[in-house]
Amino acid sequence: DMNLINQLGGYHQAKNWLDKNEIHVKHGYLEKYRAELFQHRREHGIFEVGDSFLNYGDDQVYKVATVNVGNLRGHSGDDIVWTYVGRFGLRHATDEEIKAGHRL
């Protein structure tokens, strides 16, 4: 059972396909595919709108608001942070950190 990313030749191809076809995906597969893409982003440091992340030197969990050519804008309530993708210490928040709302 090859995963969606392997079947379609890469993360971006799989993401584009899912974005265009999600209303046609059989029930039960949509969440599986979304989880696969999310896990791939966590493993490879890819950030998309809605992903939760931690910024270097800050214990606050932020959500990605926008991604724009190498930088992203995150928010937590009224707090806004600009940061660069790939910057030292920038990483996805774990499920536990998302629940807690801060770095663990």
Residue, then its C-alpha position, 0 to 999 in steps of 0.5 A: d500500500m503505497n502512500l499518496i506522496n509516493q503515488l503522486g511523485g512528491y509532497h507538493q503534487a500530493k497536496n495539490w491533488l488533494d486540494k483539487n479533489e478532496i470533495h471526490v475522495k472516498h469517505g475515510y481516506l480524506e483524513k488519512y491523506r491529510a494526516e499523511l501530508f501533515q506527518h510529512r510536513r513535521e518530518h521535513g520542516i514544511f509549514e502551511v497555513g494552520d500548522s502550529f509551530l514554536n519559534y526560537g527563544d519563545d515558549q508560545v505556540y503559534k499558528v501559521a497565518t500566511v506563508n510567503v516565499g521563505n517566511l511565515r506569519g504566525h499568530s496566537g490570539d492578538d500576538i503576531v510573529w514574523t519568522y523565516v522558514g528554516r531558521f534555527g529553532l523553528r519547528h512544528a509543535t507536538d500534539e502535546e504542546i498544541k494542547a498545552g499552548h506552550r513549549l514542553 
